[in-house]
Amino acid sequence: MTKSDYRNVEQHVTLLGWLYIGLNILLVFIAALVFAIVFGSGLISGDAEAVGITFIVGISVAVFLTLLAVPGIVAGAGLLKRKSWARVLALILGVLNLLNFPFGTALGIYTIWALMPEHSAELFGQSKLA
C-alpha cells in the first residue's frame, strides 16, 4: 500500500470512528429526551398512577435506546484506536444499520465501503477480515 493510500484509508477510518461515536451519543441524548418528555407528561398530569406508569415506560425506552447506542460508541472508539476487533464490530453494525433508513443506511454503506478493502485490513494489522 502506498503512503497516499494509507493516509486515505486512515482518514476514512477516523471519520467513520467519529461518525459512530457522534451518532450514537446523539441516540443517548434522544433517549434522555424521550424519558424527560414521557415522564414529564406523567408529572404534569398530577395523577400518581400516571407518574408511575410514565416513569416505567420512559425509563424502559431510554434504557433500550442507550443499550442500542453502546456498541456503536465502543466500535467508534475502537476504530479511532485502530483495534482489530473494532473493524469487525463496525462491519457487523454497518450491516445492521443498512435497515435503518436513511442515516443508518448511509452509515452502513460507508462502513462497508471503508472497512472491507484489503487496505483497511492492513491498517488494522489484519491479513483478512477476521
C-alpha positions in Angstrom: 0.0 0.0 0.0 1.4 3.4 -1.0 1.7 6.2 1.5 -1.2 8.1 0.0 -3.4 5.0 0.0 -2.6 4.5 3.7 -3.4 8.2 4.5 -6.7 7.9 2.5 -7.8 4.8 4.3 -6.7 6.2 7.7 -8.8 9.3 7.1 -11.9 7.3 6.2 -11.5 5.1 9.3 -11.0 8.1 11.5 -14.1 9.8 10.1 -16.1 6.5 10.5 -15.0 6.3 14.1 -16.2 9.8 14.9 -19.4 9.2 13.0 -20.2 6.1 15.1 -19.4 8.0 18.3 -21.3 11.1 17.4 -24.4 9.4 16.0 -24.7 7.1 19.0 -24.1 9.8 21.5 -26.9 11.6 19.8 -29.0 8.5 20.3 -28.2 8.6 24.0 -29.4 12.3 24.1 -32.6 11.3 22.3 -33.1 8.6 24.9 -32.8 11.2 27.7 -35.2 13.5 25.8 -37.7 10.7 25.4 -37.5 9.9 29.1 -38.0 13.6 30.0 -41.0 14.0 27.8 -42.7 10.8 28.8 -42.1 11.1 32.5 -42.7 14.8 32.4 -46.1 14.2 30.9 -47.0 12.0 33.8 -45.8 14.6 36.3 -47.8 17.3 34.6 -51.0 15.1 34.9 -50.6 15.1 38.7 -52.0 11.6 38.8 -49.8 9.3 41.0 -50.7 6.2 38.9 -49.8 8.1 35.6 -46.5 9.2 37.2 -45.6 5.6 38.0 -46.6 4.3 34.5 -44.9 7.1 32.6 -41.7 6.6 34.7 -41.6 2.9 33.9 -42.3 3.4 30.2 -39.9 6.4 29.9 -37.0 4.6 31.7 -37.6 1.4 29.6 -37.4 3.2 26.3 -34.4 5.3 27.5 -32.5 2.2 28.6 -33.4 0.3 25.4 -32.1 3.2 23.2 -29.0 3.6 25.4 -28.2 -0.1 25.1 -28.6 0.2 21.3 -26.1 3.1 21.3 -23.3 1.5 23.4 -21.9 -0.9 20.7 -21.7 2.0 18.3 -19.8 4.1 20.7 -17.5 1.2 21.6 -16.9 0.5 17.9 -16.2 4.2 17.1 -13.6 4.4 20.0 -12.0 1.2 18.8 -11.8 2.4 15.2 -10.0 5.6 16.4 -7.5 3.4 18.3 -7.2 1.0 15.3 -8.2 -2.1 17.2 -8.7 -5.1 15.0 -11.9 -6.1 16.9 -13.4 -2.7 16.2 -13.2 -3.3 12.4 -15.2 -6.5 12.8 -17.7 -4.9 15.2 -18.2 -1.8 12.9 -18.8 -4.1 9.9 -21.4 -6.0 11.9 -23.1 -2.8 13.0 -22.8 -1.4 9.4 -24.7 -4.3 8.0 -27.4 -4.0 10.7 -27.5 -0.2 10.1 -28.5 -0.8 6.5 -32.0 -1.4 7.7 -32.2 2.0 9.5 -33.2 4.3 6.6 -31.9 6.9 5.7 -29.0 7.8 8.1 -28.2 4.2 9.2 -28.3 3.1 5.6 -25.8 5.7 4.6 -23.6 4.9 7.6 -23.8 1.2 6.8 -22.8 1.7 3.1 -19.9 3.9 4.1 -18.8 1.4 6.8 -18.8 -1.5 4.3 -17.1 0.6 1.7 -14.4 1.9 4.0 -13.6 -1.2 6.0 -13.9 -4.1 3.6 -10.9 -3.5 1.3 -7.6 -5.1 2.0 -6.0 -1.7 2.6 -8.3 -1.4 5.6 -7.3 -4.8 6.9 -3.7 -3.8 6.6 -4.4 -0.6 8.7 -5.7 -2.8 11.5 -2.9 -5.3 11.2 -5.1 -7.9 9.7 -4.4 -10.0 6.6 -8.1 -10.7 6.1 -11.4 -9.9 7.7 -11.1 -11.8 11.0 
